[in-house]
Amino acid sequence: MAISTGVFIIVMSFLTAALSGVFGMAGGLALKGALALVLPVSATFVAHGLLQLVANAWRAILHRKHVHWRIVGVYALGAFIAAGVMYFIALQPTKATLYLLMGLVPGLVWLPQGWVKVDASRPQQAFICGLSVTGMNLTAGVAGPLLDVFFVRTSLTRHAIVATKAATQVFSHLMKIVVYGVPLFAAGGKGVPPMWVFALAVPLSMLGTAVGGLLLDRLSDVNFKRYLRLILTVIGAAYLFQAARLYQQG
């Protein structure tokens, strides 16, 4: 791997972790698209899973007093089941399809709240959340907006939303590493960034998460949701454009 590529991944790890530190999502979507620019599709799932696992785990630790662990536990059960199914299906999208799926995912934030009445604080719906969000994570590579659908109607504060969502995503990204990493490393690990990239990216993503947490304290609950929707929409539009370009190239 070229040094410039490694540096690009490291810088994006910091910036996107800071973005997720503020909004609890969007950073993962931005990082996945950035990785897809420089890595093979299967390697993006593994690298993204490793970096986001650390970023989310650290965010959950930083805000651990706000985590609702009952939601996390039920979510994890659904995540394990989804991973078991996807492991045997062994479905891997092309790069163009990956960008298409990532571009469509942010559209979920525009669904009227009355259309989908789900609440992650309810055990049955937390299980469905784990099943569906992890399933989308293993196909599109990201699922933040779908996860948000399950949290937008809860009575949780913005700190509790960020903390609890981070804890749930530890399991989703762990499943991503297992489902894509096991066959990839068995075949030699082609395309996965070298260890020096992760050695630098991991602490910087932790730093980015801490920086994002400081910015979160400056946002009101109203602006929190308003800015999140705008950022996701811009990222989604960029990915749809990239998908169209790749499909046109054949």
C-alpha positions as CSV (number, residue, x, y, z in Angstrom):
1,M,0.0,0.0,0.0
2,A,1.2,3.5,-0.9
3,I,2.1,5.8,2.0
4,S,-0.3,8.4,0.7
5,T,-3.1,5.9,0.8
6,G,-2.3,5.0,4.4
7,V,-2.1,8.7,5.4
8,F,-5.5,9.3,3.7
9,I,-7.1,6.5,5.7
10,I,-5.5,7.8,9.0
11,V,-6.7,11.4,8.5
12,M,-10.2,10.3,7.5
13,S,-10.4,8.0,10.6
14,F,-9.8,11.1,12.8
15,L,-12.2,13.4,11.0
16,T,-15.1,10.9,10.7
17,A,-14.7,9.8,14.3
18,A,-15.1,13.4,15.4
19,L,-18.2,13.6,13.2
20,S,-19.7,10.6,14.8
21,G,-18.6,11.9,18.2
22,V,-21.0,14.8,17.7
23,F,-24.0,13.1,16.0
24,G,-23.6,9.4,16.9
25,M,-23.6,8.6,13.2
26,A,-22.7,10.1,9.8
27,G,-19.0,9.5,10.5
28,G,-19.2,5.8,9.7
29,L,-21.0,6.6,6.4
30,A,-18.3,9.1,5.5
31,L,-15.5,6.8,6.4
32,K,-17.0,3.8,4.4
33,G,-17.2,5.9,1.3
34,A,-13.6,7.2,1.8
35,L,-12.3,3.6,2.2
36,A,-14.1,2.5,-0.9
37,L,-12.1,5.1,-2.9
38,V,-8.8,3.4,-2.1
39,L,-9.6,-0.2,-1.1
40,P,-11.2,-3.3,-2.6
41,V,-14.8,-3.8,-1.5
42,S,-14.2,-6.8,0.9
43,A,-11.3,-4.9,2.4
44,T,-13.4,-1.9,3.1
45,F,-15.8,-3.9,5.2
46,V,-12.9,-5.3,7.3
47,A,-11.0,-2.0,7.7
48,H,-14.3,0.0,8.3
49,G,-15.4,-2.6,10.9
50,L,-12.1,-2.4,12.8
51,L,-11.9,1.4,12.8
52,Q,-15.6,1.9,13.7
53,L,-15.4,-0.8,16.3
54,V,-12.8,1.2,18.2
55,A,-14.5,4.5,17.6
56,N,-17.8,3.3,18.8
57,A,-16.4,1.4,21.8
58,W,-14.4,4.4,22.9
59,R,-17.5,6.7,22.5
60,A,-19.5,4.3,24.6
61,I,-16.8,4.3,27.3
62,L,-16.6,8.1,27.3
63,H,-20.4,8.4,27.7
64,R,-20.9,5.1,29.6
65,K,-23.1,6.7,32.3
66,H,-25.6,7.5,29.6
67,V,-25.7,4.0,28.0
68,H,-29.0,2.0,28.3
69,W,-27.6,-1.5,28.6
70,R,-30.9,-3.3,28.4
71,I,-31.3,-1.9,24.8
72,V,-27.8,-2.9,24.0
73,G,-28.2,-6.5,25.2
74,V,-31.3,-7.2,23.2
75,Y,-29.8,-5.5,20.2
76,A,-26.8,-7.8,20.4
77,L,-29.0,-10.9,20.2
78,G,-30.5,-9.7,16.9
79,A,-27.0,-8.7,15.6
80,F,-25.7,-12.3,16.2
81,I,-28.6,-13.8,14.3
82,A,-28.2,-11.5,11.4
83,A,-24.5,-12.2,11.1
84,G,-25.1,-16.0,11.2
85,V,-27.5,-15.7,8.2
86,M,-25.3,-13.3,6.2
87,Y,-22.2,-15.5,6.8
88,F,-23.7,-18.4,4.9
89,I,-25.2,-16.2,2.2
90,A,-21.8,-14.7,1.4
91,L,-23.2,-11.7,-0.5
92,Q,-20.6,-9.1,-1.6
93,P,-21.7,-6.1,-3.7
94,T,-19.7,-4.5,-6.5
95,K,-18.1,-1.1,-5.8
96,A,-20.8,0.7,-7.9
97,T,-23.6,-1.2,-6.0
98,L,-21.9,-0.4,-2.7
99,Y,-22.0,3.3,-3.4
100,L,-25.6,3.0,-4.6
101,L,-26.7,1.3,-1.3
102,M,-24.7,3.8,0.8
103,G,-26.3,6.7,-1.2
104,L,-29.8,5.3,-0.6
105,V,-29.4,4.7,3.2
106,P,-29.5,8.4,4.2
107,G,-32.9,8.7,2.6
108,L,-34.3,7.0,5.7
109,V,-33.8,10.2,7.7
110,W,-36.5,11.9,5.6
111,L,-39.2,9.3,6.4
112,P,-42.1,11.0,8.3
113,Q,-42.0,9.9,11.9
114,G,-45.6,8.8,11.7
115,W,-44.8,6.3,9.0
116,V,-42.6,4.1,11.0
117,K,-43.5,3.8,14.7
118,V,-40.6,2.0,16.3
119,D,-38.9,2.6,19.6
120,A,-35.6,0.9,20.5
121,S,-36.4,1.2,24.2
122,R,-38.9,-1.6,23.8
123,P,-37.3,-5.1,23.9
124,Q,-39.0,-6.6,20.9
125,Q,-38.1,-3.5,18.7
126,A,-34.6,-3.5,20.1
127,F,-34.2,-7.0,18.8
128,I,-35.6,-6.1,15.4
129,C,-33.3,-3.1,15.4
130,G,-30.2,-5.4,15.9
131,L,-31.4,-7.8,13.2
132,S,-32.2,-5.2,10.6
133,V,-29.3,-2.7,11.3
134,T,-26.7,-5.4,11.3
135,G,-28.2,-6.9,8.2
136,M,-27.9,-3.6,6.4
137,N,-24.4,-3.1,7.8
138,L,-23.3,-6.4,6.2
139,T,-24.7,-5.4,2.8
140,A,-24.4,-1.6,2.4
141,G,-21.6,-1.4,4.9
142,V,-23.4,1.3,6.9
143,A,-26.7,1.6,8.6
144,G,-26.6,4.7,10.8
145,P,-29.8,6.3,9.4
146,L,-31.8,3.0,9.9
147,L,-30.5,2.8,13.5
148,D,-31.6,6.4,14.0
149,V,-35.2,5.5,13.0
150,F,-35.3,3.2,16.0
151,F,-34.0,6.0,18.4
152,V,-35.8,9.1,17.1
153,R,-39.0,8.3,18.9
154,T,-37.4,7.3,22.2
155,S,-37.5,9.6,25.2
156,L,-33.7,9.5,25.5
157,T,-31.6,12.6,25.6
158,R,-29.0,13.4,22.9
159,H,-26.3,12.1,25.2
160,A,-28.1,8.8,25.8
161,I,-28.8,8.4,22.1
162,V,-25.2,8.9,21.1
163,A,-23.9,6.6,23.9
164,T,-26.4,3.8,23.5
165,K,-26.1,3.8,19.7
166,A,-22.4,3.6,20.0
167,A,-22.6,0.6,22.3
168,T,-25.0,-1.2,19.9
169,Q,-22.7,-0.6,17.0
170,V,-19.8,-2.3,18.7
171,F,-21.7,-5.5,18.0
172,S,-22.6,-4.6,14.4
173,H,-19.0,-3.8,13.5
174,L,-17.7,-6.9,15.2
175,M,-20.1,-9.0,13.1
176,K,-18.8,-7.2,10.0
177,I,-15.2,-8.1,10.9
178,V,-16.1,-11.7,11.4
179,V,-18.3,-12.2,8.3
180,Y,-15.9,-10.5,5.9
181,G,-12.6,-10.9,7.7
182,V,-12.6,-14.7,8.1
183,P,-12.8,-15.5,4.4
184,L,-10.6,-12.6,3.4
185,F,-7.7,-13.4,5.8
186,A,-8.1,-17.1,4.9
187,A,-7.3,-16.0,1.3
188,G,-4.3,-13.9,2.3
189,G,-5.9,-10.6,3.4
190,K,-5.4,-8.9,0.0
191,G,-6.2,-5.2,0.1
192,V,-6.4,-4.9,3.9
193,P,-4.3,-1.9,5.2
194,P,-1.0,-2.8,6.9
195,M,-0.8,-2.7,10.7
196,W,1.0,0.6,10.8
197,V,-2.1,2.3,9.4
198,F,-4.3,0.8,12.1
199,A,-1.7,1.6,14.8
200,L,-2.0,5.3,13.9
201,A,-5.6,5.4,12.9
202,V,-7.0,3.8,16.1
203,P,-5.6,6.3,18.6
204,L,-6.5,9.2,16.3
205,S,-10.1,7.9,15.9
206,M,-10.2,7.8,19.7
207,L,-9.0,11.4,19.8
208,G,-11.5,12.4,17.2
209,T,-14.3,10.8,19.3
210,A,-13.3,12.8,22.3
211,V,-13.2,16.0,20.3
212,G,-16.6,15.2,18.9
213,G,-17.9,14.7,22.4
214,L,-16.8,18.2,23.4
215,L,-18.7,19.6,20.4
216,L,-21.8,17.6,21.3
217,D,-22.1,19.6,24.5
218,R,-22.4,22.8,22.6
219,L,-25.4,21.6,20.5
220,S,-29.0,21.9,21.4
221,D,-31.3,18.9,20.9
222,V,-33.0,20.8,18.0
223,N,-29.8,21.7,16.1
224,F,-28.5,18.2,16.8
225,K,-31.2,16.6,14.6
226,R,-31.3,19.4,12.1
227,Y,-27.6,19.4,11.3
228,L,-27.5,15.6,11.2
229,R,-30.2,15.4,8.5
230,L,-28.4,17.9,6.4
231,I,-25.0,16.2,6.6
232,L,-26.4,12.8,5.8
233,T,-28.3,14.2,2.8
234,V,-25.2,15.8,1.3
235,I,-23.2,12.6,1.8
236,G,-25.9,10.4,0.3
237,A,-26.2,12.7,-2.8
238,A,-22.4,12.4,-3.3
239,Y,-22.5,8.6,-3.1
240,L,-25.4,8.4,-5.6
241,F,-23.4,10.5,-8.0
242,Q,-20.3,8.3,-7.5
243,A,-22.5,5.2,-8.1
244,A,-23.9,6.6,-11.4
245,R,-20.4,7.4,-12.5
246,L,-19.1,3.9,-11.8
247,Y,-22.1,2.3,-13.5
248,Q,-21.6,4.4,-16.5
249,Q,-17.9,3.3,-16.7
250,G,-19.1,-0.3,-16.6
